Amino acid sequence: MKVAEKDKWKPKSFRSIEELRDELSTIENAHNAGTLSTYGGWTPGQCMAHCAQFMGHSFDGFKMKMPWLMQLMGKLFIKRMLTKPNAQMKPGFKLPASAASMRPSDEVSVEEGLAMMNKQVVRLEAGEKMNQDSPFLGSMNHDLWVALHLNHCRMHFGFFKYD
């Protein structure tokens, strides 16, 4: 895995599921044109697979548990941040060993990552609700989950470059 160039990271600006859908189209078009690359440590396919896996767990449930200290920090700081309109995650958080299921495989193509993301967006567009408890943030309603996932995608996709 290459080292992320954090100084070149710039979060994307989308704030809705429709805008996320548009961003996925931009990613696909850049990939098809041969201009998609990343400043991040993960490939675009891995980033999208990771974001899609996380979204899927908020629909279907999580099998992992987080250490109590991380749960406390998540509830005190991250959950509050989600309620702020211009909140933005920053890169650099390392997933603990207990969250290994959230790490993408080493070989995820852009096509696979896009398919995984599109599958989760279709679920949202169809009206399916995310209502599972977060192993990090505790009880979450659908609107908080949507805010979290948009924020998470903006952060990861902020390493992508399209030219």
C-alpha positions in Angstrom: 0.0 0.0 0.0 1.4 3.4 -0.9 1.6 6.3 1.5 -1.2 8.8 1.1 -0.2 12.3 0.0 -2.3 14.1 2.7 -1.2 17.5 1.6 -3.0 17.0 -1.7 -6.3 15.8 -0.1 -9.3 18.0 -0.7 -12.7 16.7 0.4 -15.4 16.6 -2.2 -18.4 18.9 -1.9 -21.4 16.7 -2.4 -24.0 16.8 0.4 -26.9 14.6 -0.9 -27.5 11.1 -2.2 -28.2 12.7 -5.7 -24.9 14.5 -5.6 -23.1 11.3 -4.5 -24.7 9.6 -7.5 -23.3 12.4 -9.8 -19.9 11.9 -8.2 -19.9 8.2 -8.9 -20.7 9.1 -12.6 -17.8 11.5 -12.6 -15.5 8.7 -11.2 -16.8 6.2 -13.8 -16.2 8.7 -16.6 -12.7 9.5 -15.5 -11.9 5.8 -15.2 -13.3 5.2 -18.7 -11.2 8.1 -20.0 -8.1 6.7 -18.3 -7.7 9.8 -16.1 -8.7 8.5 -12.7 -6.0 8.3 -10.1 -5.5 8.9 -6.4 -3.2 10.6 -3.9 -4.4 8.2 -1.3 -2.9 5.0 0.1 -5.9 3.0 -1.2 -6.9 2.7 -4.8 -10.2 4.2 -6.0 -11.7 0.7 -6.1 -10.6 0.0 -2.5 -12.0 3.3 -1.3 -15.3 2.8 -2.9 -15.5 -0.9 -1.7 -14.7 0.3 1.9 -17.4 3.0 1.8 -19.9 0.6 0.3 -19.1 -2.1 2.9 -19.7 0.5 5.7 -23.0 1.6 4.1 -24.1 -2.0 3.8 -23.5 -2.7 7.5 -25.7 0.3 8.4 -28.5 -1.4 6.6 -27.7 -5.0 7.5 -25.9 -4.8 10.9 -22.4 -5.0 12.1 -20.6 -8.1 13.4 -17.8 -6.2 15.1 -17.4 -4.5 18.5 -15.3 -1.5 19.2 -13.3 -1.0 22.4 -15.4 1.0 25.0 -12.9 3.9 24.9 -13.4 4.3 21.2 -17.2 4.1 21.6 -17.1 6.8 24.2 -14.9 9.1 21.9 -17.2 8.4 19.0 -20.3 9.3 20.9 -18.8 12.4 22.4 -17.0 13.9 19.3 -17.9 12.2 16.0 -21.7 11.9 16.6 -21.9 15.6 17.6 -19.9 16.6 14.5 -22.4 14.9 12.3 -25.1 17.3 13.3 -23.1 20.3 12.1 -24.0 21.3 8.5 -20.4 21.8 7.2 -18.8 19.0 9.2 -16.0 17.1 7.4 -14.0 14.1 8.5 -10.3 14.4 8.0 -8.1 11.5 6.8 -5.7 9.7 9.1 -8.0 7.5 11.3 -6.6 4.0 11.5 -9.1 1.2 11.8 -8.5 -1.0 14.8 -8.0 -4.7 14.5 -11.6 -5.3 15.6 -12.7 -3.6 12.4 -10.8 -5.8 10.0 -14.1 -6.5 8.1 -14.1 -2.8 7.1 -10.8 -3.0 5.3 -11.1 -3.7 1.5 -9.2 -6.5 -0.1 -5.9 -5.6 -1.8 -7.3 -6.2 -5.2 -10.5 -4.2 -5.9 -11.0 -2.9 -9.4 -12.7 0.5 -10.0 -15.6 -1.4 -11.7 -16.1 -3.6 -8.6 -15.9 -0.6 -6.2 -18.4 1.3 -8.4 -20.8 -1.7 -8.5 -20.6 -2.0 -4.7 -21.3 1.7 -4.2 -24.1 1.8 -6.8 -25.8 -1.2 -5.0 -25.9 0.8 -1.7 -27.1 4.0 -3.4 -29.9 2.1 -5.1 -31.0 0.8 -1.7 -31.1 4.4 -0.4 -32.9 5.6 -3.5 -35.5 2.8 -3.1 -36.3 4.1 0.4 -34.6 1.4 2.4 -33.7 2.8 5.9 -30.4 2.5 7.7 -31.3 1.9 11.4 -28.6 -0.4 12.7 -26.6 0.6 15.8 -23.1 1.7 15.1 -20.3 -0.2 16.9 -18.5 3.2 17.2 -21.4 5.7 17.7 -24.2 3.6 19.3 -27.8 4.3 18.3 -28.2 6.0 15.0 -31.2 7.2 13.0 -31.4 7.1 9.2 -30.6 10.8 8.7 -27.5 10.5 10.9 -26.4 7.5 8.9 -26.9 9.4 5.6 -24.9 12.3 7.0 -22.1 10.0 8.2 -21.9 8.1 4.9 -21.8 11.3 2.8 -19.1 12.7 5.0 -17.1 9.4 4.9 -17.3 9.3 1.1 -16.4 13.0 0.7 -13.3 12.2 2.8 -12.2 9.1 0.9 -13.0 10.5 -2.5 -11.1 13.7 -1.6 -7.9 11.8 -2.6 -9.2 11.1 -6.1 -8.0 13.1 -9.1 -9.8 13.0 -12.4 -7.3 14.5 -14.9 
